[in-house]
Amino acid sequence: MKCSEIKVVKKDGTKEEFNVQKVLAAVNKSANRAMINFSKAESKFICEFVEEKAEDLDEAEVPIAQMHNIVEGALERVNPVVAKSYRDYRNYKQDFVQMLDEVYKKSQSIMYIGDCGSLLSKNVLKIVLS
């Protein structure tokens, strides 16, 4: 399957055409966080590696998590420090989303308890006043 035919399936289920330039932008951000600049040869290797591995999957749709794993594989071969930076950022984002989800669930629980408490207070007040 050619890269031009591959769709990347994002976490929210949306599909986007595979674009190796987006991969290059992401790995350059990780490299910058590690204070590293890729040479043109390294950038070319990363692009070719990712395109080749994506095509080898022979799938019309590739989940973003699988694409991240391919990119990590390329980075491990070029510069393990950047691969770690890329991985750490992914993990940070996942941890942050999980933390926000937990905060939301707790806030819903507190709101539910508050609603129950207000109903209880109203019922107690009715009993006392009757």
C-alpha positions as CSV (number, residue, x, y, z in Angstrom):
1,M,0.0,0.0,0.0
2,K,1.4,3.4,-1.0
3,C,1.7,6.1,1.6
4,S,-0.6,8.3,-0.5
5,E,-3.4,5.7,0.1
6,I,-2.9,5.4,3.8
7,K,-5.1,7.1,6.4
8,V,-4.0,7.6,9.9
9,V,-6.8,7.0,12.5
10,K,-6.5,9.5,15.3
11,K,-7.5,8.8,18.9
12,D,-10.9,10.4,18.4
13,G,-11.6,8.2,15.4
14,T,-11.1,10.8,12.8
15,K,-9.1,9.9,9.7
16,E,-6.3,11.9,8.1
17,E,-4.2,11.3,5.1
18,F,-0.7,10.1,6.0
19,N,1.8,13.0,5.8
20,V,5.4,12.4,6.4
21,Q,6.0,16.1,6.9
22,K,3.8,16.0,10.0
23,V,6.1,13.2,11.3
24,L,9.2,15.2,10.5
25,A,7.7,18.3,12.4
26,A,6.9,16.1,15.4
27,V,10.3,14.5,15.6
28,N,12.0,17.9,15.2
29,K,10.1,19.2,18.2
30,S,11.3,16.2,20.2
31,A,14.9,16.8,18.9
32,N,14.6,20.5,19.9
33,R,13.5,19.5,23.4
34,A,16.6,17.4,23.7
35,M,18.7,20.3,22.2
36,I,19.6,18.2,19.1
37,N,19.3,19.1,15.4
38,F,18.9,16.4,12.8
39,S,21.1,16.5,9.8
40,K,19.5,16.3,6.3
41,A,20.6,12.7,6.1
42,E,19.1,11.9,9.4
43,S,15.8,13.6,8.5
44,K,15.8,11.7,5.2
45,F,16.4,8.4,6.9
46,I,13.5,9.0,9.4
47,C,11.1,9.9,6.5
48,E,12.1,6.9,4.4
49,F,12.0,4.5,7.4
50,V,8.5,5.7,8.5
51,E,7.2,5.6,4.9
52,E,8.6,2.1,4.3
53,K,7.3,0.6,7.5
54,A,3.9,2.2,7.0
55,E,3.7,0.8,3.5
56,D,4.9,-2.6,4.7
57,L,1.8,-2.8,7.0
58,D,-0.2,-3.0,3.8
59,E,-3.2,-1.5,5.6
60,A,-5.5,1.3,4.3
61,E,-5.8,2.7,7.8
62,V,-3.2,2.8,10.5
63,P,-4.0,3.7,14.1
64,I,-2.0,6.7,15.4
65,A,-0.5,4.5,18.3
66,Q,1.0,2.2,15.7
67,M,2.3,5.2,13.7
68,H,3.9,6.5,16.9
69,N,5.6,3.1,17.4
70,I,7.0,3.3,13.8
71,V,8.3,6.8,14.4
72,E,9.9,5.6,17.7
73,G,11.7,2.8,15.8
74,A,13.1,5.3,13.4
75,L,14.3,7.6,16.2
76,E,15.9,4.7,18.1
77,R,18.0,4.1,15.0
78,V,19.0,7.7,14.5
79,N,19.2,9.1,18.1
80,P,18.0,7.2,21.2
81,V,18.0,10.5,23.2
82,V,15.4,12.0,20.8
83,A,13.5,8.7,20.9
84,K,13.3,9.1,24.7
85,S,12.2,12.7,24.4
86,Y,9.5,11.7,21.9
87,R,8.3,8.8,24.1
88,D,8.3,11.0,27.3
89,Y,6.2,13.6,25.6
90,R,3.7,11.0,24.5
91,N,3.5,9.6,28.0
92,Y,3.2,13.1,29.5
93,K,0.2,13.8,27.2
94,Q,-1.4,10.4,28.1
95,D,-0.9,11.0,31.8
96,F,-2.3,14.5,31.6
97,V,-5.4,13.3,29.8
98,Q,-5.9,10.5,32.4
99,M,-5.5,13.0,35.3
100,L,-8.1,15.3,33.7
101,D,-10.5,12.4,33.3
102,E,-10.1,11.5,37.0
103,V,-10.7,15.1,38.0
104,Y,-13.8,15.2,35.9
105,K,-15.1,11.9,37.4
106,K,-14.5,13.2,40.9
107,S,-16.2,16.5,40.2
108,Q,-19.3,14.6,38.8
109,S,-19.3,12.4,42.0
110,I,-19.2,15.5,44.2
111,M,-22.0,17.2,42.2
112,Y,-24.1,14.0,42.6
113,I,-23.4,14.0,46.4
114,G,-24.3,17.7,46.5
115,D,-27.6,17.0,44.6
116,C,-28.4,14.1,47.0
117,G,-27.6,16.3,50.0
118,S,-29.8,19.1,48.8
119,L,-32.7,16.7,48.2
120,L,-32.1,15.2,51.7
121,S,-32.0,18.7,53.2
122,K,-35.3,19.6,51.4
123,N,-37.0,16.4,52.7
124,V,-35.7,17.0,56.2
125,L,-36.9,20.5,56.1
126,K,-40.4,19.3,54.9
127,I,-40.6,16.9,57.8
128,V,-39.5,19.4,60.4
129,L,-41.9,22.0,59.1
130,S,-44.9,19.6,58.9
